[in-house]
């Protein structure tokens, strides 16, 4: 069975949100219409922002699990964003959470850090 996931994030101000998400995710993959932008994160997995139903903006909670969390965080940092929170769970899994201006949360998780040689 083929599967595709489109995770949507409602925003109040498309232009401001687009600029913030470009700092988080890079350039959008495509624009279905004037107030929607889509980022394809992996085959069959996309995140999009859309300016509609402003009263419901701010409630998204999305986590993307990646193989190399440190590389992803460094890339995002190079575009000028730092996580609002970082945590390490008891099993060593790590997560960094970013919050957009509407309060939507986009998190990136990764496996335990590799032990440093020494």
N, CA, C and O atoms as a DFTB+ gen file, in Angstrom:
472 C
 N C O
     1  1       0.843      -1.179       0.000
     2  2       0.000       0.000       0.000
     3  2       0.885       1.239       0.000
     4  3       1.761       1.384       0.853
     5  1       0.659       2.114      -0.941
     6  2       1.391       3.376      -0.998
     7  2       0.831       4.325       0.051
     8  3      -0.362       4.303       0.353
     9  1       1.704       5.154       0.598
    10  2       1.301       6.091       1.633
    11  2       1.970       7.432       1.394
    12  3       3.161       7.494       1.087
    13  1       1.210       8.498       1.532
    14  2       1.763       9.851       1.488
    15  2       1.163      10.619       2.645
    16  3      -0.035      10.513       2.910
    17  1       1.979      11.388       3.333
    18  2       1.535      12.153       4.482
    19  2       1.739      13.634       4.205
    20  3       2.841      14.055       3.852
    21  1       0.683      14.426       4.363
    22  2       0.738      15.879       4.271
    23  2       0.308      16.420       5.626
    24  3      -0.871      16.352       5.973
    25  1       1.247      16.955       6.391
    26  2       0.948      17.505       7.707
    27  2       0.763      19.010       7.565
    28  3       1.676      19.720       7.143
    29  1      -0.427      19.489       7.922
    30  2      -0.764      20.890       7.725
    31  2      -0.622      21.720       8.987
    32  3      -0.872      21.250      10.098
    33  1      -0.214      22.962       8.789
    34  2      -0.029      23.914       9.882
    35  2      -0.784      25.190       9.524
    36  3      -0.455      25.858       8.545
    37  1      -1.795      25.523      10.319
    38  2      -2.540      26.759      10.083
    39  2      -1.759      27.940      10.656
    40  3      -1.214      27.867      11.758
    41  1      -1.717      29.021       9.895
    42  2      -1.016      30.225      10.328
    43  2      -1.926      31.440      10.137
    44  3      -2.852      31.416       9.327
    45  1      -1.646      32.495      10.893
    46  2      -2.440      33.717      10.798
    47  2      -1.958      34.634       9.678
    48  3      -2.765      35.270       9.001
    49  1      -0.643      34.701       9.485
    50  2      -0.049      35.627       8.515
    51  2       0.870      34.822       7.612
    52  3       1.976      34.461       8.014
    53  1       0.420      34.538       6.391
    54  2       1.160      33.660       5.491
    55  2       2.563      34.186       5.196
    56  3       3.524      33.418       5.239
    57  1       2.700      35.470       4.898
    58  2       4.016      36.022       4.535
    59  2       5.007      35.874       5.686
    60  3       6.145      35.456       5.474
    61  1       4.585      36.212       6.899
    62  2       5.479      36.093       8.057
    63  2       5.803      34.625       8.345
    64  3       6.948      34.282       8.640
    65  1       4.788      33.767       8.258
    66  2       5.009      32.340       8.515
    67  2       5.909      31.731       7.451
    68  3       6.793      30.933       7.762
    69  1       5.687      32.105       6.205
    70  2       6.535      31.566       5.133
    71  2       7.989      31.912       5.389
    72  3       8.856      31.048       5.254
    73  1       8.280      33.156       5.755
    74  2       9.666      33.553       6.033
    75  2      10.244      32.738       7.184
    76  3      11.400      32.320       7.120
    77  1       9.462      32.506       8.232
    78  2       9.945      31.741       9.386
    79  2      10.201      30.292       8.978
    80  3      11.246      29.736       9.315
    81  1       9.265      29.674       8.259
    82  2       9.440      28.272       7.868
    83  2      10.559      28.096       6.838
    84  3      11.171      27.031       6.772
    85  1      10.826      29.106       6.051
    86  2      11.987      29.021       5.150
    87  2      13.276      29.000       5.954
    88  3      14.238      28.339       5.562
    89  1      13.309      29.710       7.067
    90  2      14.489      29.644       7.940
    91  2      14.596      28.264       8.593
    92  3      15.696      27.759       8.820
    93  1      13.449      27.664       8.891
    94  2      13.445      26.341       9.519
    95  2      13.725      25.231       8.517
    96  3      14.547      24.355       8.786
    97  1      13.054      25.252       7.361
    98  2      13.069      24.118       6.432
    99  2      13.734      24.390       5.093
   100  3      13.879      23.469       4.289
   101  1      14.144      25.631       4.828
   102  2      14.704      25.963       3.525
   103  2      13.602      26.393       2.566
   104  3      12.486      26.698       2.987
   105  1      13.917      26.413       1.301
   106  2      12.960      26.861       0.284
   107  2      11.796      25.876       0.148
   108  3      12.010      24.664       0.187
   109  1      10.570      26.377      -0.012
   110  2       9.432      25.488      -0.232
   111  2       9.597      24.680      -1.518
   112  3      10.265      25.114      -2.456
   113  1       8.985      23.515      -1.546
   114  2       9.006      22.657      -2.727
   115  2       8.048      23.149      -3.798
   116  3       8.348      23.090      -4.990
   117  1       6.871      23.643      -3.355
   118  2       5.902      24.193      -4.303
   119  2       4.824      24.961      -3.561
   120  3       4.717      24.891      -2.337
   121  1       4.018      25.704      -4.337
   122  2       2.943      26.547      -3.821
   123  2       1.635      26.158      -4.507
   124  3       1.430      26.511      -5.669
   125  1       0.739      25.435      -3.814
   126  2      -0.536      25.064      -4.431
   127  2      -1.416      26.277      -4.760
   128  3      -2.157      26.265      -5.743
   129  1      -1.328      27.316      -3.935
   130  2      -2.041      28.565      -4.202
   131  2      -1.350      29.689      -3.436
   132  3      -0.328      29.457      -2.790
   133  1      -1.889      30.893      -3.498
   134  2      -1.208      32.091      -2.995
   135  2      -0.945      32.087      -1.495
   136  3      -0.026      32.766      -1.037
   137  1      -1.723      31.344      -0.720
   138  2      -1.502      31.326       0.727
   139  2      -1.259      29.910       1.251
   140  3      -1.733      29.542       2.325
   141  1      -0.509      29.119       0.469
   142  2      -0.111      27.785       0.905
   143  2       1.270      27.477       0.331
   144  3       1.530      27.697      -0.852
   145  1       2.152      26.963       1.195
   146  2       3.496      26.551       0.783
   147  2       3.747      25.150       1.314
   148  3       3.362      24.823       2.437
   149  1       4.402      24.318       0.494
   150  2       4.650      22.917       0.837
   151  2       6.145      22.639       0.819
   152  3       6.855      23.054      -0.097
   153  1       6.617      21.931       1.843
   154  2       8.003      21.456       1.909
   155  2       7.953      19.935       1.890
   156  3       7.350      19.322       2.771
   157  1       8.575      19.329       0.900
   158  2       8.674      17.869       0.837
   159  2       9.907      17.477       1.639
   160  3      11.031      17.813       1.269
   161  1       9.689      16.766       2.735
   162  2      10.782      16.394       3.633
   163  2      11.383      15.038       3.291
   164  3      12.550      14.776       3.583
   165  1      10.582      14.177       2.670
   166  2      11.026      12.834       2.283
   167  2      10.016      12.304       1.278
   168  3       8.935      12.874       1.125
   169  1      10.354      11.227       0.596
   170  2       9.394      10.620      -0.320
   171  2       8.110      10.326       0.445
   172  3       8.116       9.584       1.427
   173  1       7.030      10.902      -0.006
   174  2       5.744      10.642       0.617
   175  2       5.492      11.385       1.905
   176  3       4.512      11.100       2.593
   177  1       6.346      12.333       2.254
   178  2       6.167      13.072       3.503
   179  2       6.383      14.557       3.313
   180  3       7.484      15.003       2.991
   181  1       5.312      15.324       3.519
   182  2       5.387      16.769       3.326
   183  2       4.744      17.510       4.489
   184  3       3.865      16.989       5.175
   185  1       5.205      18.737       4.690
   186  2       4.632      19.660       5.657
   187  2       4.192      20.880       4.875
   188  3       4.891      21.321       3.962
   189  1       3.043      21.426       5.224
   190  2       2.604      22.637       4.540
   191  2       2.047      23.642       5.531
   192  3       1.521      23.281       6.583
   193  1       2.175      24.920       5.169
   194  2       1.526      25.984       5.921
   195  2       0.423      26.549       5.051
   196  3       0.527      26.586       3.825
   197  1      -0.638      26.990       5.712
   198  2      -1.757      27.559       4.979
   199  2      -2.407      28.641       5.838
   200  3      -2.609      28.471       7.040
   201  1      -2.725      29.754       5.187
   202  2      -3.416      30.838       5.881
   203  2      -4.907      30.695       5.602
   204  3      -5.424      31.145       4.579
   205  1      -5.562      30.064       6.535
   206  2      -7.022      29.952       6.494
   207  2      -7.464      29.581       7.893
   208  3      -6.715      28.941       8.632
   209  1      -8.656      29.968       8.264
   210  2      -9.189      29.665       9.584
   211  2      -8.227      30.144      10.677
   212  3      -7.755      29.361      11.501
   213  1      -7.952      31.450      10.658
   214  2      -6.966      32.035      11.570
   215  2      -7.282      31.765      13.040
   216  3      -6.367      31.715      13.863
   217  1      -8.553      31.590      13.382
   218  2      -8.904      31.321      14.778
   219  2      -8.350      29.987      15.267
   220  3      -8.215      29.772      16.471
   221  1      -8.030      29.099      14.340
   222  2      -7.508      27.784      14.732
   223  2      -5.994      27.681      14.560
   224  3      -5.424      26.609      14.765
   225  1      -5.336      28.776      14.189
   226  2      -3.871      28.774      14.031
   227  2      -3.209      28.572      15.392
   228  3      -3.735      28.997      16.421
   229  1      -2.068      27.927      15.381
   230  2      -1.280      27.798      16.599
   231  2      -1.368      26.473      17.308
   232  3      -0.743      26.315      18.356
   233  1      -2.112      25.506      16.793
   234  2      -2.279      24.257      17.511
   235  2      -1.519      23.063      16.956
   236  3      -1.695      21.946      17.443
   237  1      -0.677      23.272      15.947
   238  2       0.017      22.130      15.339
   239  2       1.147      21.625      16.236
   240  3       1.810      22.393      16.932
   241  1       1.338      20.329      16.195
   242  2       2.408      19.669      16.937
   243  2       2.938      18.560      16.039
   244  3       2.313      17.508      15.903
   245  1       4.101      18.803      15.424
   246  2       4.667      17.877      14.451
   247  2       6.096      17.543      14.871
   248  3       6.860      18.430      15.250
   249  1       6.451      16.272      14.804
   250  2       7.830      15.847      15.064
   251  2       8.310      15.011      13.890
   252  3       7.612      14.108      13.428
   253  1       9.503      15.320      13.415
   254  2      10.150      14.593      12.334
   255  2      11.377      13.911      12.936
   256  3      12.217      14.575      13.545
   257  1      11.487      12.596      12.773
   258  2      12.634      11.856      13.298
   259  2      13.661      11.710      12.183
   260  3      13.332      11.243      11.092
   261  1      14.895      12.105      12.448
   262  2      15.954      12.101      11.439
   263  2      17.140      11.261      11.917
   264  3      17.322      11.053      13.117
   265  1      17.936      10.786      10.971
   266  2      19.109       9.978      11.310
   267  2      20.216      10.797      11.964
   268  3      20.870      10.324      12.893
   269  1      20.430      12.022      11.484
   270  2      21.532      12.853      11.974
   271  2      20.980      14.170      12.511
   272  3      20.976      15.186      11.816
   273  1      20.518      14.137      13.751
   274  2      19.904      15.311      14.364
   275  2      20.873      16.478      14.431
   276  3      20.482      17.618      14.179
   277  1      22.117      16.219      14.761
   278  2      23.095      17.304      14.872
   279  2      23.255      18.048      13.549
   280  3      23.360      19.275      13.540
   281  1      23.275      17.327      12.442
   282  2      23.412      17.963      11.125
   283  2      22.186      18.814      10.813
   284  3      22.323      19.921      10.293
   285  1      20.992      18.314      11.120
   286  2      19.765      19.071      10.868
   287  2      19.750      20.340      11.710
   288  3      19.422      21.412      11.202
   289  1      20.098      20.236      12.982
   290  2      20.109      21.415      13.857
   291  2      21.140      22.437      13.401
   292  3      20.888      23.641      13.465
   293  1      22.292      21.973      12.945
   294  2      23.320      22.890      12.441
   295  2      22.841      23.610      11.184
   296  3      23.092      24.803      11.018
   297  1      22.154      22.890      10.298
   298  2      21.635      23.508       9.073
   299  2      20.597      24.574       9.406
   300  3      20.617      25.663       8.833
   301  1      19.684      24.263      10.337
   302  2      18.673      25.236      10.743
   303  2      19.338      26.442      11.406
   304  3      18.969      27.585      11.138
   305  1      20.307      26.186      12.261
   306  2      21.038      27.273      12.926
   307  2      21.718      28.182      11.913
   308  3      21.779      29.395      12.114
   309  1      22.230      27.608      10.823
   310  2      22.903      28.423       9.800
   311  2      21.930      29.381       9.116
   312  3      22.348      30.362       8.502
   313  1      20.619      29.091       9.223
   314  2      19.597      29.975       8.661
   315  2      19.024      30.910       9.723
   316  3      18.074      31.646       9.453
   317  1      19.599      30.886      10.935
   318  2      19.243      31.870      11.944
   319  2      18.189      31.485      12.955
   320  3      17.673      32.362      13.649
   321  1      17.848      30.223      13.072
   322  2      16.878      29.796      14.083
   323  2      17.535      28.858      15.084
   324  3      18.373      28.031      14.726
   325  1      17.139      29.001      16.344
   326  2      17.586      28.098      17.399
   327  2      16.347      27.475      18.045
   328  3      15.287      28.101      18.078
   329  1      16.469      26.257      18.554
   330  2      15.307      25.610      19.164
   331  2      14.845      26.337      20.428
   332  3      15.648      26.909      21.165
   333  1      13.542      26.301      20.658
   334  2      12.980      26.844      21.892
   335  2      13.287      25.908      23.059
   336  3      13.448      26.349      24.196
   337  1      13.366      24.610      22.763
   338  2      13.655      23.596      23.785
   339  2      14.471      22.478      23.169
   340  3      14.352      22.177      21.981
   341  1      15.310      21.863      24.008
   342  2      16.015      20.637      23.628
   343  2      15.930      19.701      24.813
   344  3      16.074      20.120      25.961
   345  1      15.696      18.438      24.531
   346  2      15.610      17.466      25.614
   347  2      16.182      16.130      25.176
   348  3      16.242      15.813      23.988
   349  1      16.597      15.360      26.165
   350  2      17.072      14.007      25.940
   351  2      16.264      13.094      26.843
   352  3      16.224      13.289      28.058
   353  1      15.623      12.103      26.254
   354  2      14.795      11.175      27.010
   355  2      15.667      10.123      27.698
   356  3      16.852       9.991      27.391
   357  1      15.075       9.384      28.620
   358  2      15.835       8.404      29.405
   359  2      16.496       7.336      28.537
   360  3      17.490       6.739      28.949
   361  1      15.961       7.086      27.344
   362  2      16.564       6.095      26.447
   363  2      17.621       6.706      25.529
   364  3      18.161       6.018      24.662
   365  1      17.920       7.993      25.715
   366  2      18.944       8.656      24.926
   367  2      18.428       9.366      23.686
   368  3      19.160      10.149      23.080
   369  1      17.188       9.112      23.296
   370  2      16.612       9.795      22.135
   371  2      16.550      11.294      22.438
   372  3      16.196      11.708      23.542
   373  1      16.902      12.091      21.432
   374  2      16.958      13.545      21.607
   375  2      15.889      14.220      20.759
   376  3      15.462      13.700      19.727
   377  1      15.465      15.406      21.229
   378  2      14.462      16.170      20.489
   379  2      14.733      17.662      20.656
   380  3      15.057      18.133      21.747
   381  1      14.595      18.393      19.554
   382  2      14.670      19.854      19.559
   383  2      13.335      20.377      19.051
   384  3      12.830      19.907      18.032
   385  1      12.768      21.337      19.747
   386  2      11.466      21.891      19.387
   387  2      11.602      23.354      19.013
   388  3      12.242      24.137      19.714
   389  1      10.988      23.706      17.895
   390  2      10.934      25.086      17.415
   391  2       9.474      25.525      17.470
   392  3       8.575      24.719      17.228
   393  1       9.231      26.807      17.789
   394  2       7.870      27.346      17.811
   395  2       7.783      28.531      16.863
   396  3       8.583      29.463      16.934
   397  1       6.793      28.479      15.969
   398  2       6.597      29.591      15.045
   399  2       5.885      30.746      15.759
   400  3       5.481      30.586      16.911
   401  1       5.722      31.895      15.112
   402  2       5.087      33.043      15.761
   403  2       3.642      32.794      16.226
   404  3       3.147      33.513      17.094
   405  1       2.967      31.793      15.665
   406  2       1.607      31.467      16.087
   407  2       1.576      30.461      17.240
   408  3       0.511      30.200      17.799
   409  1       2.727      29.895      17.600
   410  2       2.788      28.895      18.659
   411  2       2.764      27.459      18.173
   412  3       2.801      26.537      18.987
   413  1       2.702      27.242      16.846
   414  2       2.800      25.890      16.307
   415  2       4.175      25.323      16.649
   416  3       5.171      26.047      16.634
   417  1       4.229      24.036      16.954
   418  2       5.495      23.387      17.296
   419  2       5.933      22.439      16.190
   420  3       5.161      21.606      15.714
   421  1       7.183      22.588      15.797
   422  2       7.811      21.681      14.830
   423  2       9.051      21.140      15.527
   424  3       9.974      21.893      15.836
   425  1       9.071      19.841      15.774
   426  2      10.178      19.221      16.466
   427  2      10.969      18.309      15.551
   428  3      10.446      17.767      14.577
   429  1      12.227      18.152      15.879
   430  2      13.108      17.211      15.187
   431  2      13.704      16.303      16.243
   432  3      14.312      16.766      17.208
   433  1      13.524      15.004      16.049
   434  2      14.067      14.032      16.973
   435  2      15.154      13.220      16.297
   436  3      15.231      13.153      15.070
   437  1      15.989      12.605      17.116
   438  2      17.050      11.779      16.580
   439  2      17.488      10.734      17.579
   440  3      17.161      10.814      18.763
   441  1      18.232       9.748      17.095
   442  2      18.696       8.677      17.977
   443  2      19.702       9.216      18.991
   444  3      20.180      10.343      18.865
   445  1      20.016       8.406      19.989
   446  2      21.020       8.841      20.966
   447  2      22.307       9.283      20.285
   448  3      22.699       8.741      19.251
   449  1      22.950      10.265      20.876
   450  2      24.229      10.750      20.338
   451  2      25.250       9.630      20.388
   452  3      25.269       8.831      21.324
   453  1      26.091       9.581      19.382
   454  2      27.160       8.580      19.365
   455  2      28.163       8.924      20.454
   456  3      28.483      10.094      20.666
   457  1      28.665       7.893      21.151
   458  2      29.687       8.175      22.149
   459  2      30.917       8.797      21.509
   460  3      31.345       8.379      20.433
   461  1      31.474       9.780      22.163
   462  2      32.671      10.441      21.657
   463  2      33.895       9.588      21.972
   464  3      34.032       9.093      23.091
   465  1      34.789       9.410      20.994
   466  2      35.995       8.614      21.267
   467  2      36.872       9.313      22.305
   468  3      36.948      10.541      22.365
   469  1      37.510       8.511      23.093
   470  2      38.421       9.171      23.997
   471  2      38.636       8.432      25.208
   472  3      39.391       8.874      26.075
